[in-house]
Amino acid sequence: MTHETEPKKSAPAQLLALVRETVPPMHPAGRPFVIAAAAATLLLRRRVRGAGVVGAVLTAWCAWFFREPRRTTPAREGLAVAPADGTVAHVEPAAPPPELDLGDAPMTRISVFLTIFDVHVQRVPLSGKVVRTAYRPGAFLSADLDKASEDNERNSVLVRGDDGTEVAAVQIAGLIARRIVCSADEGDHVQAGSTYGLIRFGSRVDLYVPRGSRVLVEPGQRTVGGETGLAELPRGKRAS
């Protein structure tokens, strides 16, 4: 009886495979910045002493900032996962953004604050259908302030789960962040943990879940987008 063995990989192939597993891919929205930084480095390195080193560091930082690491999302029914990496800033009752037409009844709002060192892609909190997206211009206050949820520029995405439960993820610009990217469109069927947006550079993401949800995090806790469970949705809401 013979046993087939897999062909051994060469050292360069093994190194390449290791790099692919270790270095996260980059979000497409970051490519223009990386290309621009690399081009500027090539142009300036012969004219300005030390520009090559500085430019290489800047280019590497841009690629790192726009990283989109692979995540494993819990396959657990009724679990709303974190839409972003960051730190839980607030857990409080609050009315959802009026542009979503959800009424004035308070929902539970879980706010995640992102620094420039966090992964800045946003991920779908719940599998289902995008029933509404809404952009609203606004101010650029520091994203860690309470009133940033109401006053700052934002983009809201309302997702309805297969059982009818609705949750809303709101991308909020910050003091430095000046650009919100959202690829989700109304009518899209989305999977929890998949990437749907990006905020440049430093920001906040609010997750609105129905009142009665069991919140699983506390202020000050770190979250991993697409992996950390933020809330268990109420069974009564899911059943109805």
C-alpha positions in Angstrom: 0.0 0.0 0.0 1.5 3.3 -1.0 0.9 6.7 0.5 0.9 9.8 -1.6 2.8 12.7 -0.1 2.3 16.3 -0.8 5.2 17.8 -2.8 7.5 19.9 -0.6 7.4 23.6 -1.1 10.6 25.5 -1.9 11.9 27.9 0.7 10.8 31.0 -1.3 7.3 29.5 -1.7 7.1 28.7 2.1 8.2 32.3 2.9 5.6 33.7 0.5 2.8 31.6 2.0 3.9 32.7 5.5 3.8 36.4 4.5 0.3 36.0 3.0 -0.9 34.4 6.2 0.7 37.1 8.4 0.3 40.3 6.5 -3.4 41.3 6.2 -4.7 42.3 2.8 -5.4 46.0 2.1 -8.8 47.6 1.5 -9.2 48.8 -2.1 -9.9 52.4 -0.8 -6.4 52.6 0.5 -4.7 51.8 -2.8 -4.7 55.4 -4.2 -3.0 56.6 -1.0 -0.3 53.9 -1.1 0.4 54.4 -4.8 0.6 58.2 -4.2 3.0 57.8 -1.3 5.2 55.4 -3.3 5.3 57.7 -6.3 6.2 60.7 -4.1 9.0 58.6 -2.5 10.4 57.7 -5.9 10.3 61.3 -7.1 11.8 62.8 -4.0 14.5 60.3 -3.0 17.0 61.6 -5.5 16.4 65.3 -4.7 16.0 65.3 -1.0 18.4 63.6 1.3 16.6 61.0 3.5 13.4 61.3 1.6 13.6 57.7 0.5 13.6 56.4 4.1 10.8 58.7 5.2 8.8 58.0 2.1 9.1 54.2 2.6 7.9 54.5 6.2 5.0 56.7 5.1 4.1 54.2 2.3 4.3 51.3 4.7 2.1 53.1 7.3 -0.6 53.9 4.6 -0.7 50.2 3.7 -0.9 49.2 7.3 -3.6 51.8 8.1 -5.9 50.4 5.3 -5.4 46.8 6.3 -8.4 44.5 6.2 -7.5 41.5 8.3 -9.4 38.2 7.9 -11.9 37.5 10.7 -13.9 34.5 11.9 -17.4 35.6 12.8 -19.4 33.5 15.4 -22.2 31.6 13.7 -24.6 32.2 16.5 -28.2 33.1 15.9 -29.4 36.4 17.4 -25.9 37.7 18.0 -24.9 41.2 16.9 -21.2 41.4 16.4 -18.9 44.5 16.6 -19.0 46.6 13.4 -15.5 47.9 14.1 -12.2 47.4 16.0 -11.8 49.9 18.9 -12.8 50.6 22.4 -16.4 50.7 23.8 -17.0 54.3 24.7 -20.7 54.3 25.7 -23.6 51.9 26.3 -26.8 53.8 26.6 -30.4 54.2 25.5 -30.7 56.6 22.6 -33.1 57.3 19.8 -31.8 56.0 16.4 -30.8 58.5 13.7 -34.0 60.2 12.4 -33.0 59.6 8.7 -33.6 55.8 9.3 -37.3 56.4 10.0 -37.3 54.1 13.0 -39.2 56.5 15.2 -38.2 58.2 18.5 -38.4 55.2 20.8 -35.0 54.6 22.4 -32.9 51.7 21.3 -29.7 50.5 23.0 -26.7 52.3 21.5 -23.2 50.8 21.8 -20.5 53.2 20.7 -17.1 52.0 19.6 -14.3 54.6 19.4 -11.4 54.1 16.9 -8.0 55.7 17.1 -5.7 56.0 14.1 -4.0 52.8 15.3 -7.1 50.6 14.9 -8.3 48.7 11.9 -10.6 51.2 10.1 -12.8 48.9 8.0 -16.4 48.4 9.2 -18.1 45.1 9.2 -21.8 44.0 9.0 -23.1 43.3 12.5 -25.9 40.9 11.5 -26.7 38.7 8.5 -29.7 39.8 6.6 -30.9 42.5 4.1 -29.9 46.1 3.9 -33.3 47.9 4.1 -32.0 51.5 4.3 -28.8 53.5 3.9 -28.7 57.2 4.7 -25.9 59.8 4.7 -26.1 63.0 6.7 -23.5 65.8 6.5 -22.5 67.4 9.8 -19.7 68.7 12.0 -16.3 67.1 12.7 -16.2 67.1 16.5 -13.9 64.8 18.4 -15.5 61.3 17.9 -15.2 60.5 21.7 -17.7 63.2 22.6 -21.3 62.2 23.5 -22.8 64.7 21.0 -20.7 63.4 18.1 -23.5 60.8 17.5 -26.0 63.6 16.9 -23.8 66.4 15.4 -21.1 64.8 13.3 -21.2 63.7 9.7 -22.4 60.2 9.5 -23.6 57.3 7.3 -26.2 54.9 8.6 -27.0 51.3 7.5 -30.1 49.5 8.7 -30.0 45.7 8.4 -33.0 43.4 8.9 -32.2 39.9 9.9 -34.0 36.9 8.4 -36.3 36.8 11.5 -37.2 40.5 11.1 -34.9 41.9 13.8 -33.4 45.3 12.8 -30.1 46.7 13.9 -28.4 49.9 12.7 -24.7 50.6 12.2 -23.7 54.2 12.0 -20.3 55.4 10.7 -19.4 58.7 12.3 -16.6 61.1 11.2 -14.3 62.5 13.8 -11.9 65.4 14.4 -9.4 64.0 11.8 -11.7 61.7 9.8 -13.0 63.5 6.7 -14.2 60.7 4.5 -16.7 58.0 5.0 -16.8 55.1 2.5 -19.8 52.8 2.4 -20.3 50.0 -0.2 -23.6 48.7 1.1 -26.7 49.5 -1.0 -30.4 49.1 -0.2 -31.5 45.7 -1.1 -28.2 44.0 -0.6 -28.1 40.7 1.2 -25.1 40.8 3.6 -23.3 38.4 5.8 -22.3 39.2 9.4 -18.6 40.0 9.6 -18.2 41.0 6.0 -16.6 44.4 5.2 -19.0 47.1 4.1 -17.2 50.4 4.7 -14.2 52.4 5.9 -13.6 55.7 7.7 -10.4 57.7 7.2 -8.6 58.6 9.8 -9.9 58.1 13.4 -13.6 57.9 14.0 -16.5 56.2 15.8 -19.1 53.6 14.9 -22.4 53.3 16.8 -24.5 50.1 16.8 -28.2 50.4 17.6 -29.9 47.2 18.8 -33.5 46.7 20.1 -34.2 47.6 23.8 -34.2 44.4 25.8 -31.1 43.1 24.1 -28.5 41.6 26.4 -25.4 43.7 26.1 -22.2 41.6 26.3 -19.6 44.4 26.6 -18.8 47.3 28.9 -17.3 50.8 28.4 -13.5 50.5 28.2 -13.6 47.0 26.7 -11.7 46.4 23.4 -13.6 45.0 20.4 -12.6 43.1 17.3 -14.7 43.9 14.3 -16.6 41.0 13.0 -15.7 38.7 15.9 -16.6 40.3 19.3 -20.3 39.8 20.2 -21.8 43.1 21.4 -25.3 42.0 22.1 -27.7 39.1 22.2 -30.9 40.2 20.5 -34.1 39.7 22.5 -36.0 36.5 21.6 -39.3 38.2 21.7 -38.2 40.6 19.1 -36.8 37.9 16.9 -39.9 35.8 17.1 -42.2 38.7 16.1 
